[in-house]
C-alpha cells in the first residue's frame, strides 16, 4: 500500500555505498515514497485500478475534528467476480460430496470413508479460511492531517500523546547484539516529539554486555540522531542505512551532506568495533578486578566499569548470578529530555558538524532485567513484557506503547504518527486496542525460497478481518488501557473513575494509582523524581512473586502458558469488544530479519502451529469468545487455531501412493476418471480465486507460488508434528517446549545467504523426505505402467492421471528438495538430473519386474503371506 502522503524528494543526489552493500534491501524500498505535510493526502496511484475510497460523509465522529485515515475497498469490477468464483467453488464442492456419496466405493470401504472424512475437513477448512476474505478493506493513515491537528507549525508545540517503546532480548549471541543496538538507534532517531516517548530494553538474560552496549548507543546517538534530523535520513538504523547501495538524499543541505555522511560513517565503524569488543573488554576487566579483590579463587564476579559487581548474570555463573537466578535491575541510561528544544552548535575546529539548526535532545532510554529465581515459571517473552508494562507505568506511564523484537528496526520514521492516526481518529479511535503493522524482512534470499516474506498473509489475509487483525508479536502499537484488561468505551456504562478490585493488579500502591493516568490518551510524559520509595516500588514490580494470586497473564497484560502469546493476547481484546487496525505504509514501517535456514524456518513454524492448537484447546477457543466478537472475526480465529489439523489428511493423501506401489487394487473412488475430473475442477477454481487475491493484495505470482509451496512443506511435516505434540499434551498434561528461533548471523559475512545452504538434520525433516521419495517412486511406476501396458490402455491412463498429482506434489516440494541438498542446492540443475535418474530407475525396475512376474504384485505378496489379497481390477488409485 502506498503512503498516505508523500515527501518531496531531491532525486539529484545519490550516495553510492562502498563495500558490500545490501542490494536486495534497496530494491524493496521505494526512494520516492515518504511523507510531507504539503503533499496530497491520498496518493495511491499504484493501486488506483484496484482500490477505491469509501465515502466517509455518513460515518459518525466529531465534526470539528478532521478524519485521520481513509478507508479503501476493492473495486466492484474485481470484488464481485471474486465472490462469484467463491460461490461457484462452494457449489462444486457440495456437488462433489453428493457425487461421492452416490458412488460409494464398496471395495475397501475403510479407505473411502477415510478419504471422505478428509475431503469434508478440506471443505470445512477452506470455508473457514475464505469467509473472512469476502470483504477486504484497506485503511490509509493521513500524516498531514494529524500534524495539522496536533502540532503547531509556529510554536513547535505538540499535543501528540506519549508512547512507551518496548524491546525484548534474551541472548546476545543467538540474538546478535548489533541487531539490538541498531533497533534502539532507529527508535531514538524516529520522527516523533522527543519528549513524548521513552525506549525500554528488557534484557531477559541479565547480561552486562547489553547494559554497557546501551551506554555505547547513548554516546553514538548524540551524533547519529542529529545527523538523521538534519538530513532527513531514511532508514534510521545505521547498519541498514549504510548498507544501501544507493542512498537517496531527502534533506535540503546537499553541500554539507557529503562531508557529514563520510564522518558519521567512520564514527559508526568505530562504534561497531567497540560493540564487538564488549565481550572481551568486560572479561578482561573482570579478570583484573577479580585478581585484586576476590578472596576466594572459586568465585569470579563480573565487574562493571565503575568498579562494582554486576547484579545480573556473571560470565562465570555463580549463586544469584546465573541465568534464571539473579536480581532485578533498572538503570536509566538517558534521562528524560526537557520540553524545550536544545539547538546544537555550529561547526568549529573541535566539532566538524554544523548542528546549529538541529534539536540535540535524545529520548529517555531505560535498561531493565527482571528478577529470576529457581522454581518460578518466568513465562518467557510474555513475562518480560508484563514486567515492562508495570515498570514503565511508574517511569513514564504513556497511554500508548509499541513493542519490537530486538532484530526489528524502524524503517520509516513516520511510523509512530501513522499508528496515531488510527488511535486518535474521531470516529472510533478510542475503541481501538492496537494497530498492527505488517512484518517485512531484510537479508531474505532473492527468490524467497521458504516464503519468509509471507506476502499472501500480510498483504491479503490481514486485510480481511472486520474487527481487525490479530496481534502478531512485533511492530504493534497498543492502548495501555486494553492491556490492563479494561473494556472499550463503547461497552462501558460510564467513564472509568476508580479501578475496582485494585488488589487484582498486585500489591504496589504506586502502580495501581498510576493506572487511571495511563488510560488518558491525551496524557504527556513527565519526568519522575527518583527517591528510595520509587526504587523500592520498581524492585517490587519486577519480583517473581509479584503476580502470584493475580490475573496477570490471563486477564491482564500479555497472556501466559501458550506458545503464541501474541495471538491469544489480541484474541482477549477482541473478545472484550475492542477493535484493531491493520496499517501498511510505504516505505514499510518496520523491518527485521528472518531465518532463511530450512530447519530454523520449520522450527519457527512448528512453534506457531503448536501454539495455534494450544489456543483451540484452551479458554481462548473462538467458540467461547462471547457475544462481543463479530461472527466473521470468530471464524477467522477458529481457522487460525485449527488449520494444522487438516494437514493430517494432506499427509495421508501424499503418502497414499505407497499402497499401490505394492498393490494395484486400492481405489479411493470409482469411477476413477470422473473422480480425477472433479478434483481438477475444484483445485483449478481455488487457484482462480488465488489470482483474484493476487490482484487485490498487490502481490506477485512468485509470492503466491512460494506460499503454496511452503504450505505443502509444512503440511507434510511441521503441522502434523504440531498435532502430534498437541495430542501428547492432552494425554500427558505436559506442555510443549519450543526453543527460541536463532537469528541468522551470516548476514554481514561475504556470503549473506550462507545459512540457506546449511543442512541441520532434525527428525522434523523425515516425514517430508518420505513424501518426496514416495511421489518420486509413484511417478516412476506410472511411467513404467504406461510403457508396460501401452499408452491407450485403461491401466496406463489411470496411472498417468494419478501421475499429474504426483508431479504437482513434487513441484510444491521443490524448495524443500533444494534445502536438504545443502551446498548442492546452489545448482538446481543437479536436482533435476537426480530426479530424472531416480524416476527412470524406478520405471525400468517396474517394467523389468513386470516382465518377470506378469501376475498382479499383490498376488505374489499374498502367496508369500505378506499381504491380504484385496479384490478389484488393476489400476492406479
C-alpha positions in Angstrom: 0.0 0.0 0.0 1.3 3.4 -0.9 1.8 6.0 1.7 -1.0 8.4 2.7 1.2 11.4 1.9 4.4 11.9 0.1 7.5 13.9 0.7 9.3 15.9 -1.9 12.5 14.0 -2.7 15.6 15.6 -4.1 16.5 12.9 -6.6 19.5 14.7 -7.8 21.9 13.2 -5.3 22.5 9.5 -4.5 25.4 8.3 -2.4 26.9 5.0 -3.5 27.8 2.8 -0.6 31.2 1.3 -0.5 32.0 -2.2 0.4 29.4 -5.0 0.5 26.0 -3.2 0.1 22.7 -4.8 0.6 21.2 -4.6 -2.8 18.1 -6.5 -2.2 17.1 -4.2 0.6 17.3 -1.2 -1.7 15.3 -2.9 -4.4 12.4 -3.3 -2.0 12.5 0.2 -0.7 11.0 2.9 -2.9 13.2 6.0 -3.0 10.2 8.1 -3.8 7.8 7.1 -1.0 7.9 9.3 2.1 5.8 11.9 3.9 5.2 15.7 3.7 2.5 17.9 5.2 2.0 19.6 1.9 1.7 16.5 -0.2 -1.6 15.0 -1.4 -3.3 13.1 1.3 -4.3 10.1 -0.7 -1.8 9.2 -3.3 -2.1 5.6 -4.2 -1.8 5.6 -8.0 -0.3 2.1 -7.9 -3.5 0.7 -6.5 -6.0 3.0 -8.2 -7.1 0.3 -10.5 -7.9 -2.0 -7.6 -8.9 0.1 -4.6 -11.4 2.9 -4.3 -12.1 5.2 -1.3 -15.2 4.6 0.9 -17.5 7.6 1.2 -16.8 8.9 4.7 -19.5 11.5 5.0 -22.1 9.4 6.8 -19.6 8.0 9.4 -20.0 9.1 13.0 -17.4 11.3 14.6 -16.6 14.8 15.9 -17.5 17.2 13.1 -14.9 19.7 14.5 -12.1 17.2 14.1 -10.6 16.1 10.8 -10.6 12.4 9.9 -7.1 10.9 10.3 -7.3 8.0 7.9 -9.2 6.9 4.9 -10.9 3.6 4.3 -10.5 1.8 0.9 -12.4 -1.0 -0.6 -11.8 -3.3 -3.6 -13.5 -2.1 -6.8 -16.7 -3.9 -7.7 -15.3 -5.0 -11.0 -12.8 -7.2 -9.1 -14.7 -7.9 -5.9 -18.0 -9.2 -7.5 -16.3 -11.7 -9.8 -14.1 -12.8 -6.9 -17.1 -13.5 -4.7 -18.9 -15.2 -7.7 -16.0 -17.7 -8.2 -16.0 -18.4 -4.5 -19.7 -19.2 -4.7 -19.1 -21.4 -7.8 -16.4 -23.4 -6.0 -18.7 -23.8 -3.0 -21.3 -25.3 -5.3 -18.7 -27.5 -6.9 -17.5 -28.8 -3.6 -21.1 -29.7 -2.5 -21.8 -31.4 -5.8 -18.5 -33.3 -5.4 -19.6 -34.6 -2.0 -23.0 -35.6 -3.3 -21.4 -37.5 -6.2 -19.0 -39.3 -3.9 -21.9 -40.4 -1.6 -23.9 -41.7 -4.6 -20.8 -43.6 -5.9 -19.7 -45.1 -2.7 -16.8 -47.4 -3.0 -17.7 -51.0 -2.0 -14.2 -52.4 -2.3 -12.1 -51.0 0.5 -14.8 -49.1 2.3 -12.4 -48.1 5.1 -10.3 -46.2 2.5 -13.4 -44.5 1.0 -14.6 -43.4 4.5 -11.1 -42.0 5.4 -10.9 -40.1 2.2 -14.4 -38.8 2.6 -13.7 -37.5 6.1 -10.6 -35.9 4.8 -12.4 -34.2 1.9 -15.1 -32.9 4.3 -12.5 -31.4 6.5 -10.8 -29.9 3.5 -14.0 -28.2 2.5 -14.7 -27.0 6.1 -11.2 -25.6 6.4 -11.5 -23.8 3.1 -14.8 -22.2 4.1 -13.2 -21.0 7.4 -10.3 -19.5 5.5 -12.4 -17.9 2.8 -15.3 -16.3 4.6 -13.4 -13.5 6.3 -11.9 -12.6 2.9 -15.2 -11.7 1.3 -14.8 -8.0 2.3 -11.1 -6.9 2.1 -10.6 -3.5 3.5 -7.5 -1.2 3.5 -7.0 1.8 5.8 -4.6 4.6 4.8 -3.3 7.0 7.5 -3.2 10.7 6.8 0.0 12.0 8.3 -0.6 15.6 7.2 -4.0 15.7 9.0 -2.6 14.5 12.3 0.3 17.0 12.0 -2.1 19.9 11.3 -4.4 18.9 14.2 -1.9 18.1 16.9 1.2 20.1 16.1 1.7 23.8 15.8 3.9 24.9 12.9 4.6 28.3 14.5 5.4 27.5 18.1 6.6 23.9 17.6 4.3 22.7 20.4 3.0 19.2 20.0 -0.1 17.7 21.6 0.6 14.2 20.5 0.3 11.6 23.3 3.2 9.8 24.9 4.5 6.4 23.7 6.5 3.8 25.6 8.6 1.6 23.3 9.4 -1.9 24.4 12.3 -4.0 23.0 12.9 -7.6 24.3 16.1 -9.6 24.0 17.5 -12.7 25.8 20.8 -13.8 24.5 23.5 -11.5 22.8 24.7 -14.5 20.8 21.5 -16.1 19.5 20.2 -12.6 19.0 23.2 -10.7 17.8 23.8 -7.5 19.8 24.4 -5.5 16.6 20.7 -6.0 15.7 19.6 -4.8 19.1 21.7 -1.6 19.1 20.5 -0.7 15.6 16.9 -1.2 16.7 17.4 1.2 19.6 19.2 3.8 17.4 16.4 3.8 14.9 13.9 4.4 17.8 16.0 7.2 19.3 16.1 8.9 15.9 12.5 8.4 14.9 10.4 11.5 13.8 8.2 11.9 16.9 8.4 14.6 19.5 11.5 13.7 21.5 9.9 14.4 24.9 6.9 12.3 24.1 8.3 8.8 24.1 10.6 6.5 26.1 12.6 3.5 24.9 12.8 0.4 27.2 15.2 -2.5 26.7 14.3 -5.7 28.5 17.3 -8.0 28.8 15.9 -11.3 30.0 19.4 -12.8 30.2 20.6 -10.1 32.6 23.9 -9.8 30.8 26.4 -6.9 31.4 27.2 -6.7 27.7 23.7 -5.5 26.9 23.8 -2.8 29.6 27.2 -1.5 28.5 26.1 -1.6 24.9 23.3 0.9 25.9 25.9 3.4 27.0 27.8 3.0 23.7 24.4 3.6 22.0 23.8 6.7 24.1 27.2 8.1 23.1 26.9 7.4 19.4 23.2 8.6 19.4 24.5 12.1 20.2 25.9 12.2 16.7 23.6 9.8 14.8 20.3 11.3 15.9 21.1 15.0 14.9 22.6 13.7 11.7 19.3 12.0 10.8 17.3 15.0 11.8 19.4 17.4 9.8 19.5 15.4 6.6 16.1 13.5 6.8 17.9 10.2 6.8 15.8 7.0 6.0 16.0 4.4 7.3 17.4 5.5 10.7 19.1 2.3 11.6 22.8 2.9 10.7 23.7 -0.6 9.7 20.8 -0.7 7.2 21.3 2.8 6.0 25.0 2.5 5.3 24.3 -1.0 3.8 22.2 0.5 1.0 23.9 0.7 -2.4 22.0 3.8 -3.3 21.1 6.3 -0.6 18.6 8.8 -1.9 19.0 12.2 -0.3 15.8 13.7 1.1 17.2 16.7 3.0 17.9 20.3 2.0 21.6 20.6 2.7 23.4 18.8 -0.1 26.5 20.9 0.2 27.1 19.6 3.8 25.8 16.1 3.4 28.8 14.6 1.7 31.2 15.5 4.5 28.8 14.7 7.3 28.0 11.4 5.7 31.7 10.4 5.5 32.4 11.4 9.1 29.3 9.7 10.5 30.1 6.5 8.7 33.6 6.5 10.0 32.2 7.0 13.6 29.8 4.2 13.1 32.5 1.8 12.0 34.4 2.7 15.2 31.2 2.2 17.2 30.8 -1.3 15.8 34.3 -2.2 16.8 33.5 -1.1 20.4 30.3 -3.1 20.4 32.1 -6.2 19.1 34.9 -5.9 21.7 32.5 -5.5 24.6 32.6 -9.3 25.4 36.4 -9.2 25.6 36.5 -5.8 27.4 34.2 -7.0 30.1 36.0 -10.3 30.5 39.5 -8.6 30.8 38.2 -6.0 33.2 36.6 -8.7 35.4 39.7 -10.8 35.5 41.7 -7.8 36.6 39.3 -6.9 39.4 39.0 -10.5 40.5 42.8 -10.8 40.9 42.8 -7.7 43.2 39.5 -8.1 45.1 38.3 -11.7 45.2 39.5 -13.7 48.2 38.0 -17.0 47.1 39.5 -18.2 43.9 36.4 -20.3 43.1 34.2 -17.1 42.9 34.8 -14.9 39.9 32.5 -11.9 39.6 31.7 -9.8 36.6 32.6 -6.2 37.2 31.0 -3.0 35.8 33.1 -0.1 34.5 32.6 1.8 37.8 34.2 -0.9 39.8 31.1 -2.5 41.3 29.9 -6.1 40.8 27.2 -6.6 38.2 23.9 -7.7 39.9 22.8 -9.8 36.9 24.3 -12.9 35.2 28.0 -13.3 35.5 30.4 -14.6 32.9 31.3 -17.4 35.2 27.9 -18.1 36.7 27.6 -18.3 40.5 24.8 -18.3 43.1 22.4 -15.4 42.5 24.3 -14.5 39.3 23.3 -17.1 36.7 20.7 -17.4 34.0 17.4 -18.0 35.7 18.7 -16.7 39.1 19.6 -13.0 39.5 18.2 -9.8 41.0 16.0 -7.3 39.2 17.8 -4.4 37.6 16.5 -1.0 36.4 19.0 1.6 35.0 18.2 4.9 33.4 20.8 5.3 30.6 19.4 8.6 29.2 17.3 10.9 31.3 14.0 12.4 30.2 14.7 15.4 28.0 13.5 18.9 28.6 10.3 20.1 26.9 12.2 22.9 25.1 14.4 22.3 22.1 18.2 22.3 22.7 19.8 23.7 19.5 23.2 22.4 18.6 26.4 24.4 17.9 27.8 25.5 14.6 30.8 23.8 13.1 34.2 24.6 14.7 37.7 23.3 14.8 36.8 20.9 17.6 33.4 20.0 16.1 33.2 19.5 12.3 29.4 19.1 12.3 27.2 22.1 11.9 24.1 21.4 14.1 23.2 25.0 14.6 19.6 24.4 13.4 19.1 20.9 14.9 17.5 19.8 18.1 20.1 17.8 20.0 17.8 16.2 22.6 17.6 12.5 22.9 14.6 10.4 24.2 14.7 8.7 27.6 16.4 5.3 27.5 15.9 2.6 30.2 17.6 -0.7 30.7 15.9 -3.3 32.8 16.2 -7.0 33.6 13.5 -8.6 35.8 14.3 -10.8 38.8 14.6 -14.5 38.2 14.5 -17.3 40.8 14.6 -21.1 40.6 11.2 -22.7 40.9 9.3 -20.0 39.1 7.9 -20.2 35.6 9.1 -16.9 34.2 6.8 -17.1 31.1 9.5 -16.2 28.5 8.7 -13.1 26.4 5.2 -12.6 27.8 6.5 -12.4 31.4 9.2 -9.9 30.3 6.6 -7.7 28.6 4.3 -7.6 31.6 7.2 -6.5 33.8 8.0 -3.7 31.4 4.3 -2.8 31.4 4.4 -2.3 35.2 7.8 -0.6 35.3 7.0 1.8 32.6 3.8 2.8 34.4 6.0 4.3 37.2 8.7 5.8 35.0 6.7 7.3 32.1 3.1 5.9 32.0 2.5 6.7 28.4 -1.1 5.9 27.3 0.2 4.1 24.2 3.1 1.6 23.8 4.6 -0.3 21.0 6.7 -3.4 21.1 9.5 -4.7 18.9 11.6 -7.8 18.7 15.3 -7.0 19.1 16.0 -7.7 15.4 13.4 -5.2 14.1 14.1 -1.6 13.4 12.1 1.5 12.4 12.4 1.7 8.6 10.0 4.7 8.2 10.5 7.4 10.7 6.8 8.4 10.4 5.6 5.1 11.6 4.5 6.3 15.1 2.5 9.1 13.6 0.8 6.7 11.2 -0.3 4.5 14.1 -1.6 7.5 16.0 -3.8 8.4 13.0 -5.9 5.3 14.0 -5.7 5.7 17.7 -6.8 9.3 17.7 -9.3 9.3 14.9 -12.6 10.9 16.0 -14.8 8.1 14.6 -13.8 5.1 16.6 -10.2 5.6 17.7 -11.0 5.3 21.4 -12.3 1.8 20.8 -9.1 0.7 19.0 -6.9 -1.6 21.2 -4.0 -1.9 18.9 -2.6 -1.1 15.5 -0.7 -3.9 13.8 1.9 -3.3 11.1 3.0 -6.0 8.6 6.3 -7.7 9.1 8.9 -7.0 6.4 12.4 -8.6 6.3 15.9 -7.9 5.1 18.5 -10.5 4.1 16.0 -12.9 2.6 17.3 -14.7 -0.4 16.2 -13.1 -3.7 13.7 -15.9 -4.6 12.4 -16.1 -1.0 12.7 -19.9 -1.1 10.9 -20.5 2.2 8.2 -17.8 1.9 9.7 -15.7 4.7 8.1 -12.5 3.4 4.7 -14.3 3.7 3.1 -11.7 1.5 -0.1 -13.7 1.0 -0.8 -13.4 4.7 0.4 -9.9 5.4 -0.9 -8.3 2.3 -4.0 -10.4 1.7 -5.4 -12.3 4.7 -4.7 -9.4 7.2 -6.9 -7.1 5.2 -10.0 -9.2 5.7 -10.8 -9.1 9.4 -13.9 -7.0 10.2 -13.0 -6.4 13.8 -9.3 -6.0 12.9 -6.2 -8.1 12.5 -4.8 -10.4 15.1 -1.7 -9.4 17.2 1.4 -10.7 15.5 4.0 -10.2 18.3 6.1 -7.3 17.0 5.5 -3.9 15.3 2.3 -3.4 17.2 1.1 -0.2 19.0 -1.2 -0.8 22.0 -3.5 1.2 24.1 -2.4 0.8 27.7 -6.0 0.5 28.9 -6.6 -2.5 26.7 -3.5 -4.3 28.1 -4.8 -3.6 31.6 -7.9 -5.7 30.7 -10.3 -2.7 30.7 -13.3 -2.8 28.5 -13.6 -0.4 25.5 -15.6 2.8 25.9 -18.4 1.5 23.8 -19.1 -1.2 26.3 -18.6 0.8 29.5 -21.5 2.1 31.4 -19.6 5.3 32.2 -16.0 6.6 32.1 -13.5 4.9 34.4 -13.5 6.6 37.8 -11.9 4.0 40.0 -10.1 0.8 39.5 -12.4 -1.9 41.0 -10.7 -4.7 42.8 -7.4 -2.9 42.6 -5.5 -5.7 44.5 -6.0 -7.9 41.5 -3.2 -5.9 39.9 -0.8 -6.7 42.7 0.4 -5.1 45.9 2.1 -2.0 44.5 0.0 1.1 45.5 2.1 3.4 43.4 1.4 1.2 40.3 -2.3 1.0 41.0 -2.5 4.7 41.5 -0.8 5.2 38.1 -3.4 3.2 36.1 -6.0 5.9 35.7 -3.5 8.3 34.3 -2.2 5.7 32.0 -5.6 5.3 30.4 -5.8 9.0 29.4 -4.9 9.1 25.7 -4.1 12.8 25.9 -1.5 12.4 28.6 2.0 13.7 28.0 5.1 12.3 29.7 6.5 14.0 32.8 9.9 13.3 34.4 9.8 11.3 37.6 11.8 12.1 40.7 13.8 9.1 41.8 13.8 8.5 45.5 14.0 5.5 47.7 10.3 4.8 47.6 10.2 4.7 43.8 13.3 2.4 43.7 11.6 0.1 46.2 8.4 0.0 44.2 10.3 -0.7 41.0 12.1 -3.6 42.7 8.8 -4.9 43.9 7.2 -4.8 40.4 10.0 -6.9 39.0 9.9 -9.7 41.6 9.0 -13.2 40.6 6.3 -13.4 43.2 4.5 -10.1 42.3 2.0 -11.8 40.1 1.1 -14.6 42.5 -2.6 -14.8 43.1 -3.4 -12.1 40.5 -4.9 -12.3 37.0 -1.7 -11.2 35.3 -1.0 -13.4 32.4 -4.7 -14.2 31.8 -7.0 -11.2 32.1 -4.3 -8.5 32.5 -1.2 -8.0 30.3 0.2 -10.5 27.9 -1.2 -14.0 28.2 0.8 -16.8 29.7 1.2 -20.6 29.2 0.9 -20.7 25.4 3.5 -20.6 22.6 1.6 -18.0 20.7 1.1 -15.4 23.5 0.7 -12.7 20.9 -2.4 -14.1 19.1 -4.1 -15.0 22.3 -3.5 -11.6 23.8 -5.1 -10.0 20.8 -7.9 -12.5 21.0 -8.7 -11.5 24.6 -9.0 -7.8 23.5 -11.3 -8.7 20.6 -13.4 -10.8 22.9 -13.9 -7.8 25.1 -15.2 -5.8 22.2 -12.1 -3.9 21.3 -11.2 -3.4 17.6 -7.8 -3.4 15.9 -6.5 -1.8 12.7 -4.0 -3.0 10.1 -1.7 -0.3 8.9 0.6 -0.9 5.9 2.6 2.1 4.6 5.4 2.7 2.2 8.2 2.6 2.8 7.5 -0.2 5.3 7.2 1.0 8.9 9.5 -1.7 10.3 11.8 -4.3 9.0 13.6 -7.2 10.7 15.4 -10.5 10.0 14.0 -13.9 9.2 15.5 -17.4 9.4 16.5 -18.4 5.9 17.8 -21.8 7.0 15.3 -24.6 6.3 15.5 -26.2 9.8 15.2 -22.9 11.6 12.3 -21.8 9.5 10.5 -25.1 10.1 11.1 -24.9 13.9 9.7 -21.4 13.8 6.5 -22.5 12.1 6.3 -25.5 14.4 6.1 -23.1 17.4 3.4 -21.0 15.7 1.3 -24.0 14.7 1.7 -25.7 18.0 0.6 -22.5 19.8 -2.4 -22.3 17.5 -3.6 -25.7 18.5 -3.0 -24.9 22.2 -5.3 -21.9 21.7 -8.1 -24.1 20.4 -7.8 -26.4 23.5 -7.8 -23.5 26.0 -10.1 -20.9 27.4 -9.2 -18.8 24.3 -11.2 -21.1 22.0 -13.2 -19.0 19.5 -16.4 -20.8 20.4 -16.1 -19.3 23.9 -15.5 -15.7 22.8 -18.8 -14.3 23.9 -21.3 -12.1 22.0 -19.0 -9.0 21.6 -16.8 -10.7 19.0 -18.2 -10.4 15.4 -19.1 -13.6 13.6 -16.5 -13.4 10.9 -13.8 -12.4 13.4 -14.8 -15.6 15.4 -14.5 -17.6 12.2 -11.0 -16.1 11.5 -9.8 -17.1 14.9 -11.3 -20.6 14.6 -9.5 -21.0 11.3 -6.2 -19.7 12.9 -6.5 -22.2 15.7 -7.4 -25.4 13.7 -5.6 -25.1 10.4 -2.9 -27.7 11.3 -5.5 -30.4 11.7 -6.4 -30.6 8.1 -2.8 -31.4 7.2 -3.1 -34.9 8.7 -5.3 -35.7 5.7 -2.9 -34.0 3.3 0.0 -36.1 4.6 -2.1 -39.2 4.3 -3.0 -38.4 0.6 0.6 -37.6 -0.1 1.8 -41.0 1.3 -1.1 -43.0 -0.2 0.8 -43.9 -3.4 3.0 -46.2 -1.3 0.0 -48.6 -1.2 -0.3 -49.0 -4.9 3.4 -49.4 -5.3 2.8 -52.7 -3.6 -0.7 -53.4 -4.8 -2.5 -52.0 -7.8 -6.0 -52.7 -6.4 -6.6 -49.9 -4.0 -9.1 -47.2 -5.2 -10.0 -44.1 -3.4 -13.1 -43.6 -5.6 -14.7 -45.2 -8.7 -15.2 -44.3 -11.5 -11.6 -43.0 -11.2 -11.7 -40.8 -14.3 -14.7 -38.8 -13.0 -13.1 -38.5 -9.6 -9.9 -37.0 -11.1 -12.0 -34.6 -13.2 -13.8 -33.3 -10.1 -10.5 -32.8 -8.3 -9.0 -30.9 -11.3 -12.0 -28.6 -11.4 -12.1 -27.9 -7.7 -8.3 -27.3 -7.5 -8.3 -25.2 -10.6 -11.1 -23.0 -9.1 -9.1 -22.4 -5.9 -6.2 -21.2 -8.0 -8.5 -18.8 -9.9 -9.6 -17.4 -6.6 -5.9 -17.1 -5.7 -5.3 -15.0 -8.8 -8.0 -12.5 -7.7 -6.3 -12.3 -4.3 -3.0 -11.7 -6.0 -4.6 -8.8 -7.8 -6.3 -7.0 -4.9 -3.5 -7.8 -2.5 -0.9 -6.3 -4.9 1.5 -9.3 -4.5 3.4 -11.1 -7.2 2.9 -14.5 -8.7 6.2 -15.6 -7.1 4.9 -14.6 -3.7 1.8 -16.7 -4.3 3.7 -19.7 -5.6 6.1 -19.6 -2.6 3.2 -19.5 -0.3 1.7 -22.6 -1.9 5.0 -24.4 -1.9 5.8 -23.7 1.8 2.3 -24.6 2.9 2.8 -28.1 1.4 6.2 -28.3 3.0 4.6 -27.5 6.4 1.6 -29.8 5.7 3.8 -32.8 5.2 6.0 -32.4 8.3 5.6 -29.4 10.6 1.8 -29.2 11.0 1.3 -32.9 11.6 4.1 -32.8 14.2 2.3 -30.0 15.9 -0.9 -32.1 16.0 1.1 -35.0 17.5 2.6 -32.7 20.2 -0.9 -31.4 21.0 -2.2 -35.0 21.3 0.6 -35.8 23.7 -0.1 -32.7 25.8 -3.8 -33.6 26.1 -2.8 -37.2 27.2 0.1 -36.4 29.4 -0.8 -32.9 30.6 2.7 -31.7 29.9 3.3 -28.5 27.9 5.1 -28.1 24.7 8.7 -26.7 24.7 9.7 -24.7 21.7 13.2 -23.2 21.6 14.0 -19.7 20.6 14.5 -19.3 16.8 18.1 -18.5 16.3 18.6 -15.3 14.3 20.9 -15.7 11.3 24.4 -14.4 12.0 25.9 -14.7 8.5 24.2 -11.6 7.2 27.3 -9.5 7.5 29.7 -12.1 6.1 30.9 -12.3 2.5 28.0 -14.7 1.7 25.0 -13.2 3.4 22.9 -16.2 2.3 25.2 -18.8 3.7 22.6 -20.2 6.1 20.4 -21.0 3.1 22.8 -23.8 2.2 23.4 -25.3 5.6 21.7 -28.6 6.4 20.7 -29.1 10.0 19.3 -32.5 10.3 16.4 -33.0 12.7 13.6 -35.6 12.9 11.2 -32.9 11.6 12.6 -33.4 8.1 11.8 -37.1 7.9 8.0 -37.0 7.0 8.6 -34.6 4.2 11.5 -36.6 2.9 9.3 -39.7 2.9 6.6 -37.9 0.9 9.2 -36.8 -1.6 10.5 -40.4 -2.0 7.0 -41.9 -2.3 5.9 -39.5 -5.0 9.2 -39.8 -7.0 8.6 -43.6 -6.9 5.0 -43.1 -7.9 5.9 -41.1 -11.0 8.4 -43.8 -12.0 5.8 -46.6 -11.5 3.3 -44.6 -13.6 5.8 -44.3 -16.4 6.6 -48.0 -16.1 3.0 -48.9 -16.3 2.5 -46.8 -19.4 5.5 -48.5 -21.0 4.3 -52.0 -19.9 0.6 -51.8 -20.6 0.6 -49.4 -23.5 -0.4 -45.7 -23.6 -4.0 -46.2 -24.6 -4.9 -48.9 -22.1 -7.1 -48.2 -19.1 -4.4 -49.1 -16.6 -1.9 -46.7 -18.3 -4.4 -43.9 -18.5 -5.3 -44.2 -14.8 -1.6 -44.2 -14.0 -0.9 -41.1 -16.0 -3.9 -39.3 -14.4 -2.6 -40.1 -11.0 0.9 -39.0 -12.0 -0.4 -35.5 -12.6 -0.9 -35.1 -8.8 2.4 -36.8 -8.0 4.2 -34.3 -10.2 2.2 -31.5 -8.6 3.4 -32.6 -5.2 7.0 -32.7 -6.4 6.7 -29.1 -7.7 5.4 -27.9 -4.4 8.2 -29.7 -2.5 10.9 -28.3 -4.9 12.2 -25.7 -2.3 12.5 -28.4 0.3 14.4 -30.7 -2.0 16.9 -27.9 -2.7 17.2 -27.2 1.0 18.2 -30.8 2.0 20.8 -30.8 -0.7 22.9 -28.2 1.1 25.6 -26.7 -1.0 24.5 -28.7 -4.0 21.3 -26.7 -3.8 23.1 -23.7 -5.4 22.8 -25.6 -8.7 19.1 -26.6 -9.3 20.2 -28.5 -12.4 21.7 -31.1 -10.2 18.3 -31.7 -8.5 16.7 -32.0 -11.9 19.3 -34.6 -13.0 18.8 -36.6 -9.8 15.0 -36.6 -10.2 15.2 -37.8 -13.8 17.7 -40.6 -12.8 15.5 -41.7 -9.9 12.3 -41.7 -11.8 13.9 -43.6 -14.7 15.4 -46.2 -12.4 12.0 -46.9 -10.8 10.3 -47.1 -14.2 12.9 -49.6 -15.5 12.7 -51.6 -12.3 8.9 -51.8 -12.6 9.0 -52.8 -16.3 11.6 -55.5 -15.5 9.8 -57.0 -12.6 6.5 -56.9 -14.6 8.2 -58.8 -17.4 9.5 -61.4 -15.0 6.3 -61.6 -12.9 3.4 -60.8 -15.2 0.8 -61.6 -12.5 -0.5 -58.9 -10.1 2.1 -57.9 -7.5 -0.4 -58.3 -4.7 -1.0 -61.9 -5.6 2.7 -62.5 -5.4 2.8 -60.8 -2.0 -0.2 -62.7 -0.8 1.3 -66.0 -1.8 4.3 -65.1 0.4 1.9 -64.3 3.2 2.9 -60.7 3.4 -0.4 -59.0 2.4 -4.0 -60.0 2.2 -5.5 -60.1 -1.3 -8.0 -57.3 -1.9 -10.1 -57.9 -4.9 -10.6 -55.4 -7.6 -9.4 -54.5 -11.1 -5.8 -53.4 -11.6 -5.1 -49.7 -11.9 -3.8 -46.7 -10.1 -5.9 -45.3 -7.3 
